[in-house]
Amino acid sequence: MTPAQIGKIGEHHVATWFQLNGYTVTLNARLPGSTDIEADGRAAILVQVKTAVHPEEPADLSADELRNIRSRAADARRTAYMAKVTINASGGLVRDIRWTRL
């Protein structure tokens, strides 16, 4: 899988999680392989997803990514989160999505 494919799979898992939990989801593509997820439900949320293929672990947000998502969330009056997703070679989840409020 390419890095872009890995990222899309992780974003799909996060979007599905929100939908299963009663949220409406909008994917907001900024650059190829870089998509924010806007989720509206009990809260207005903006999520940046980091995905890795097991046994690797998803990276943390860089200082620039962290600053940028916080700024985008504040401008949109949303709560910023990072979601870390670990998948297997077939794209299935290896463990639960790990959430960090930013």
Residue pairs with C-beta under 8 A, 6 or more apart in sequence:
1 9
1 53
1 89
1 91
3 33
4 32
4 33
6 51
6 52
6 53
6 87
7 33
7 34
7 35
7 49
7 51
8 33
8 35
9 51
9 85
9 87
9 91
10 49
10 50
10 51
10 58
10 83
10 85
10 87
11 27
11 35
11 37
11 49
11 51
13 85
13 87
13 93
13 97
14 37
14 47
14 49
14 83
14 85
14 97
15 25
15 27
15 37
17 97
18 25
18 37
18 39
18 41
18 45
19 25
21 41
22 41
22 42
23 39
23 40
23 41
23 42
23 45
24 39
24 40
24 41
25 37
25 38
25 39
25 40
26 37
26 38
26 39
26 40
27 35
27 36
27 37
27 38
28 35
28 36
28 37
28 38
29 35
30 36
35 49
36 46
36 47
36 48
36 69
36 72
37 45
37 46
37 47
37 48
37 49
37 83
38 44
38 45
38 46
38 47
38 76
38 78
39 45
39 46
39 47
43 79
44 76
44 77
44 78
44 79
45 78
45 79
45 80
45 81
46 69
46 72
46 73
46 76
46 78
46 79
46 80
46 81
47 80
47 81
47 82
47 83
48 61
48 65
48 69
48 80
48 81
48 82
48 83
49 82
49 83
49 84
49 85
50 58
50 59
50 60
50 61
50 82
50 83
50 84
50 85
51 58
51 84
51 85
51 86
51 87
52 58
52 59
52 85
52 86
52 87
53 86
53 87
53 88
53 89
54 86
54 87
54 88
54 89
54 94
56 86
57 84
57 86
58 84
58 85
58 86
58 98
60 82
61 69
61 82
61 102
66 102
69 80
69 82
69 102
70 80
70 102
72 78
72 80
73 79
73 80
73 102
74 80
79 101
80 101
80 102
81 99
81 100
81 101
81 102
82 99
82 100
82 102
83 97
83 98
83 99
83 100
84 97
84 98
84 99
84 100
85 93
85 97
85 98
86 93
86 94
86 95
87 93
87 94
88 94
